[in-house]
Amino acid sequence: MIRKFDTALRRAIDGSAALLVLIVTSLGILQVISRYFFNTSLVWSEEAIRLLYVWLILIAAATAHHMKITMIEDNLRGGMLVALKLMQTLMMLALLVLLVWGALQLNTAFGRDRYVTLGIGKSWYWTGAIVGGLLWAGSIVSGLAVTISERRDT
């Protein structure tokens, strides 16, 4: 059950990131076609790409395999491995709390500013960090739950 939830969460996050890559790439291509073939510009596309790119990075980071040194982790088994994973998860959650808290503060301070060409609030920019941070937290907690579940099954 835990593994199914973890798999579904990761697929949803990866699917969302893939959709954002498709949209950002399409907007970039449309921007180039518009500029070089029609001698005009999609003025709003630059802001849209920047906004969507922030969302893409923060959402994709939730399931990305981040660089780490696994020398200790590779040599641990059983309860020691679970303890290390728990410590890693708690440290990551603390950092993600800072990310989300900072985004909330920035959202409060600058959320009423507006994108000039899109006409939407810049709160969407900081909301990407909030959503990405929460998805990342959910991803690492479900990964820890899978590790603990597998430990019990063996």
C-alpha positions in Angstrom: 0.0 0.0 0.0 2.8 2.4 0.9 4.8 1.5 -2.2 1.7 2.1 -4.4 1.1 5.5 -2.9 4.8 6.4 -3.3 4.8 5.2 -6.9 1.6 7.2 -7.7 3.0 10.3 -6.1 6.2 10.1 -8.0 4.4 9.4 -11.3 2.1 12.4 -10.7 5.1 14.7 -10.0 7.1 13.4 -12.9 4.0 13.7 -15.2 3.5 17.3 -14.1 7.2 18.1 -14.7 7.0 16.5 -18.2 3.9 18.5 -19.0 5.7 21.7 -17.9 8.8 20.8 -20.0 6.4 20.4 -23.0 4.7 23.7 -22.4 8.0 25.6 -21.8 9.6 24.1 -24.9 6.5 24.8 -27.1 6.4 28.4 -25.9 10.1 28.8 -26.7 9.7 27.4 -30.2 6.6 29.6 -30.8 8.6 32.6 -29.6 11.4 31.8 -32.1 9.0 31.2 -35.0 7.1 34.4 -34.2 10.2 36.4 -34.0 12.1 35.1 -37.1 9.3 34.1 -39.5 6.6 36.7 -38.7 8.9 39.5 -37.5 6.8 40.0 -34.4 7.1 38.9 -30.8 4.9 37.1 -28.4 5.4 39.6 -25.6 3.8 37.6 -22.9 5.7 34.4 -23.7 9.0 35.5 -22.0 7.2 36.0 -18.7 5.2 32.8 -19.1 8.4 30.8 -19.8 10.2 32.3 -16.8 7.2 31.6 -14.5 6.7 28.0 -15.7 10.4 27.3 -15.6 10.4 28.1 -11.9 7.5 25.8 -11.3 9.2 23.1 -13.5 12.5 23.2 -11.5 10.8 23.1 -8.1 8.3 20.4 -9.0 10.9 18.2 -10.8 13.3 18.5 -7.8 10.8 16.6 -5.7 11.6 13.3 -7.3 15.1 14.0 -8.8 18.0 11.9 -7.8 20.2 14.5 -6.1 23.9 14.2 -6.0 25.1 12.5 -2.8 28.0 10.5 -1.4 26.7 7.0 -0.6 29.8 5.5 0.9 28.3 5.2 4.4 24.8 4.4 3.2 26.0 1.6 0.9 27.7 -0.1 3.9 24.8 0.0 6.3 22.1 -2.6 6.8 18.9 -3.0 8.8 18.2 -0.6 11.6 21.3 1.5 11.0 20.2 2.2 7.4 16.7 3.1 8.6 18.2 5.4 11.2 20.4 7.1 8.6 17.5 7.5 6.2 15.4 9.0 9.1 18.1 11.5 9.9 18.4 12.5 6.2 14.7 12.9 5.9 14.5 15.1 9.0 17.3 17.3 7.8 15.7 17.6 4.4 12.3 18.4 6.0 13.9 21.2 8.1 15.4 22.7 4.9 12.1 22.4 3.1 10.4 24.1 5.9 12.8 27.0 5.4 12.1 27.0 1.6 8.3 27.0 2.1 8.5 29.6 4.9 10.7 31.9 2.8 8.4 31.5 -0.1 5.4 32.4 2.1 7.3 35.5 3.3 8.1 36.6 -0.2 4.6 35.9 -1.3 3.3 38.2 1.4 5.8 40.9 0.6 5.6 40.8 -3.2 2.5 38.8 -4.0 0.5 41.8 -5.0 3.0 42.8 -7.7 1.8 41.9 -11.2 3.4 40.5 -14.3 3.3 43.2 -16.8 2.3 41.2 -19.9 0.5 38.3 -18.2 -1.6 40.4 -16.0 -1.4 37.9 -13.1 0.0 38.4 -9.6 3.6 37.5 -8.9 2.3 35.4 -6.1 2.2 32.6 -8.7 6.0 32.8 -8.7 6.4 32.1 -5.0 3.5 29.6 -5.0 5.7 27.4 -7.1 8.2 27.2 -4.3 5.5 26.4 -1.8 3.9 23.7 -4.0 7.3 22.3 -4.9 8.5 22.3 -1.3 5.4 20.5 -0.2 5.6 17.9 -3.0 9.3 17.4 -2.2 8.5 16.8 1.5 5.7 14.4 0.6 8.1 12.5 -1.7 10.9 12.1 0.8 8.5 11.1 3.6 6.8 8.5 1.4 10.3 7.3 0.4 11.2 6.9 4.0 7.9 5.0 4.6 8.8 2.6 1.8 12.3 2.1 3.3 10.8 1.3 6.7 8.1 -0.9 5.2 10.7 -2.9 3.2 12.8 -3.2 6.4 9.8 -4.8 8.2 9.1 -7.2 5.3 12.6 -8.6 5.4 
